[in-house]
């Protein structure tokens, strides 16, 4: 597949094939609607679910979805509390039990028996949780810069900005902030930074604010960590083909952890990208090609 050709000429404005949808989900204290974008033929039984990182949203995957929509029905949810999705009234409910339950609801709405999954950071952890369960619908799994061992240091770094609620005077000011806190994304083009910024903020009184609930930080505050997070038992329960993508300078997925992921559990394939930390954003053709080659390996394209 010539991804450079398929991506040329499109640097941020979504094609008309993208559709906005919502699905109603249930939590312990009521109902909430989760938004998602959908690409490609809505009747295509081959479904790819792409789930974003902690404070991001589904529009991070616009480039990947555009490239793969000829092969898949691509679905990119805004996890509850982010993007166009509703916020939870009880902030301590932001956590993986709720996120996994919402994804099960989404897949039921899509009415397909199986899916392929791409998850960046938090989205990868959600995918790991779901892929480790008996009867999982996930048949191919891409873990983007996340694994079963997460260092305290990386969580502390993320916690420094999660829960902040800055208000920006204009889009340029917002972009400067996002470039600073997201510097580990690596060398992106001006158009790519602007794309990420445009979909990361929305209008509020006095300017622009990030499109996520600052209350998601309560999950960090209620569970202070004194040791690394160890999810190896979960990872070892995964049996589907798995690809691990790692930024070579990542502080969240260490090189040693990624190497161990290739030796145990699903024995993942590993691709690393130089000059990038946490996390590769799957915006350029090299990164998209790595994902597409893995996902389409058994399809004949």
Buried (B, 14 or more C-beta within 10 A) or exposed (E): BEBEEBBEEBBBEBEEBBEEBBBEBEBEEEEBEBBBBBBBBEEBEBBBBBBBBBBBBBBBBBBBBBBBBBBBBBBBBBBBBBBBBBBBEEBEBBBBEBBBBBBBBBBEBBEBEBBBBBBBBBBBBBBBBBBBBEEBBBBBBBBBBBBBBBBEEBBEBBBEBBBEEBBBEEBEBBBEBBBEBBEBBBEBEEEBBBBBBBBBBEEEEEBBBBBBBBBBBBBBEEEEEEEBBEBBEBBEBBBBBBBBBBBBBBBBBBEEBBEBBBEEBBEBBBBBBEEBBBBBBBBBBEBBBBBBBBBBEEEEE
